[in-house]
Amino acid sequence: MNFNEYPIESLMYITNRPEIVFTHGKGSWLYDNNGKRYLDFIQGWAVNSLGHCNDGMIEALNTQAKLLLNPSPAFYNEPMARLAGLLTQHSCFDKVFFANSGAEANEGAIKLARKWGKKFKDGAFEIITFDHSFHGRTLATMSASGKPGWDTIYAPQVPGFPKADLNDIASVEKLINAKTVAVMLEPIQGEGGVIPATREFMQQLRALTKKHNLLLIVDEVQSGCGRAGTLFAYELSDIEPDIMTLGKGIGGGVPLAALLAKADVAVFEAGDQGGTYNGNPLMTAVGYSVISQLTAPGFLEGVRARGDYLRAKLLELSEERGFKGERGEGLLRALLLGKDIGNQIVEKARDMQPDGLLLNAARPNLLRFMPALNVTNEEIDQMMAMLRSILDTL
Ligand SMILES: *Cc1c(COP(=O)(O)O)cnc(C)c1O
């Protein structure tokens, strides 16, 4: 790669990245510096809920850019208020605080729970989280996460996050003591390999947390905003959590996240929480466009239909190749390969000619699919055909 044109060596190393520079995208397709195109089933890591360069989002961004970028979080602005209203209207929550990343929204949820514990539960601060969970990359959210190895990378950890096992209510009950203030989980573990919490487990958790006067926090950074086929994944279990965090899909590709809470849990006092860019009108205007499109009549029904279609195609492939089936909700799905060939498939798919395919192996033995929520059945067919041709070469 030409250093003068693309000085990639100037970027700090954080992970192995292919020597490609992406230049533009539209819908489900992404283009690189050589003009090669890729069918994108990663979509910025389940971020571009409406695909690349969605017209409504571009319009919102351009319109807002000419009006107001940032009056400071110490003042109200119009898009911030409108988006908050849209989110409370379409959820069980009453209050919204905007943030810039999923990790920051989760930090806010942790702070809010600890504040509530201080006020109403004699200083209780422990938040029960789960093995294989992922809540972000700040020190507190890494400590809350159950990712193997994360307890030692930046030791010492932030204390107060005992780990239970997903879908095992006894493992949660065992950890409850006088210091416990909340239980926090992803309704569908995303980075852990697309593992849904069962409806039964979510209902048991809600009953258990009510019984012990604990808060139930759902991290819907990945599962929320239409990804699971409902606007929020907690709806699938017919429960109402006390706190929810959103990220990824809410911005459709721009940095936006949110912390939502029931009125009686929203106990921040002046100065407790804030941030320079929080609720800035440029990003919340884009978020308003995204949530408006997701809640337009028929859109979520379409996500469920396309999710069912993808599920059927993956099951068919699994039968045909002797894989271990599939799992997930809506358009967050995983194909269980039964052997550690995920990363090999990902690389071959990307390097395919003439068109590439972008897939993710959240774990070595599975492939994760997180296409745009407006992906078409034809694009799903195209992806399946490309995947088959790669499997043929293995
Ligand atoms: C991606 C993710 C986060 C972190 O969000 P960032 O915007 O990367 O900070 C937190 N929780 C879940 C469930 C996620 O998938």
The ligand as an ORCA input file, in Angstrom:
! r2SCAN-3c Opt
* xyz 0 1
  C     -20.710     -3.056     21.368
  C     -21.286     -3.278     22.712
  C     -20.969     -2.434     23.794
  C     -19.947     -1.334     23.690
  O     -20.339     -0.304     22.842
  P     -19.236      0.736     22.330
  O     -20.009      1.737     21.525
  O     -18.245     -0.034     21.516
  O     -18.609      1.328     23.537
  C     -21.605     -2.663     25.001
  N     -22.500     -3.649     25.146
  C     -22.826     -4.473     24.131
  C     -23.853     -5.521     24.351
  C     -22.211     -4.332     22.886
  O     -22.506     -5.170     21.884
*
